[in-house]
Amino acid sequence: MKQVIVVDDNELSVEGICKNIDWSRFGAKVCATCTNANDVLDVIGAVEADLIISDICMPQMSGLEMARVILKNKPHMKIIFISAYDDFKYAKEAIRLGICDYVEKPVDYAYLSEVIDKVLQQSQEEKRLLEQLQQSRPALLQKCFNDLINSSPDYAEFQLVDQAKYVDLDLSAEEYLCAVIRIDNSIEIKSTFGIERYHVLMMSLMNDLDHTLSRDHICYCSNQGSHIIVILGNRQQQLHYIRMIYEQLSRFNKKHETSPLSMTIGIGDIVSSIWSISVSYQQAKHALEYKFIFGEGHIFSIRDIKSNHPSPIFFTDGSEEALVRLISQKDIAGMKQFTDDLAVQWAQHYYDKNGIAAYIYSLLARLTRYLYDTGIDHLQIRNMITDIFADFDQFQTSEQICSRLYDIFVESCQILQQSVETHHHQIAERVIHYIEHHYMNIDLSLNDISSSVNVSPSYLGAVFKKAKGQNISDLITTVRINKAQELLSHTNLKMMEISEKIGYSNQYYFSACFKKKMGVTPTEYRLNVMNTKL
């Protein structure tokens, strides 16, 4: 049953309203009548009224003044003013206060009934909406959390005060900080046990977290799906506050070592008010990034990280040149050790993920320059280097990056080897071509041949031997003897003439070389050919 209070300093007016309105039609009743505003203020504290019908002009306190007092404490109270005054200033003031309606005297009870019906329906609808609002309070608290951690301190202090008060955030602490608990295996748990089981585990974890921390701190926890944001306030002004939180979270983490949920925790620095909590939140996230180097399951405090500030990225240890040397030597085992050692170096220098990215950029830039200097411009290597930076945010550990780097180094080594072999083969073919066109030159030497391919004689000898399996001098002899066989078989040239045509100045030396190669003298070879033709 809806409750109505009727107020007027004229008792006949009060009686008229009470008797001439069919209250049962609205499911309502008059629970109290008053002849002055002060009585209403006394009654309103004891009666849960839905509607006040009041005269504006009353002694001691006007209806407008009464409305200001009531609406300050009960902002959803519905009030209908009735007055003989038709001055617009009264209606204007009533509207400014949020009064539902304004009815002039003498009262038209049929019209007043319509107004009452409309106002009570509006009251019921607002009550229903308020209930929905109360039910959505957890969502409002979550929104308040998100607004706080994503707003600048100045914006939060001036724009989020009412929102924080509405969700009953305790703003009394003199210092606050934020911690972020990341669930490292959230995807795995959801895949293995299902989303419902995952949320049950998260709720259980948050309940225990709240139980652990709320005894000593103002504590608010927000479930963000794959991580939990914790806002803590120093309730008792404890000294060494961060160390205290670190120890409590360490015990909490130890307690849940056997839990299906694996967690890593980052702790931000202290801020002077909750409006600056976004600063502490960003620091907590930054601290979490160090799990990339040191692994999951640890607790990282931003203060510890600040005290171990990353060293500048200088390759004073010769890492770049060591890599180039390993690749040029095709030392696969050395490259594996090199990449394994990188993670240790990054931890020693306390690099965060951005620092590691800069380190890798410098390392791969040197590799790219080396490949370019050796004449290699391989699309696959360039794509692998591009991909490692495109996927950088997806890497969860430094070991994953080291593994990808090792793949790039090995591929570079293999491509370099292929390129070298191809280059050596090309040099050897050019040597063969040169000899086939200059074998008749009596003064043909290794120096002549090396000049033609623009390499040193010693290097050329090693390259040709490796590519073709024979010495250049043996090739020259073979080409000359092969040409001698043609001349002996198809011409009647004298031995001296043949010797000169194939690059020998001495026919006896030619004869000796021919016999060594073919097992017979040139003359014997020609006779054998002639006998075969007969």
Secondary structure as UniProt FT lines:
FT   STRAND          2..7
FT   HELIX           11..20
FT   HELIX           23..26
FT   STRAND          28..34
FT   HELIX           37..44
FT   TURN            45..46
FT   STRAND          51..55
FT   HELIX           63..73
FT   TURN            75..76
FT   STRAND          78..83
FT   HELIX           88..97
FT   STRAND          101..104
FT   HELIX           109..135
FT   HELIX           137..149
FT   HELIX           153..159
FT   HELIX           161..166
FT   TURN            167..168
FT   STRAND          176..183
FT   TURN            184..185
FT   HELIX           186..193
FT   HELIX           195..213
FT   TURN            214..216
FT   STRAND          217..223
FT   STRAND          227..234
FT   HELIX           241..255
FT   TURN            256..258
FT   STRAND          263..267
FT   HELIX           274..276
FT   HELIX           277..288
FT   TURN            289..290
FT   HELIX           291..294
FT   STRAND          299..301
FT   HELIX           302..307
FT   TURN            316..317
FT   HELIX           319..328
FT   TURN            329..330
FT   HELIX           332..348
FT   TURN            349..350
FT   HELIX           353..373
FT   TURN            374..375
FT   HELIX           379..390
FT   HELIX           392..394
FT   HELIX           398..438
FT   TURN            439..440
FT   TURN            442..443
FT   HELIX           446..453
FT   HELIX           457..468
FT   HELIX           472..490
FT   HELIX           495..501
FT   TURN            502..503
FT   HELIX           507..518
FT   HELIX           522..533
//
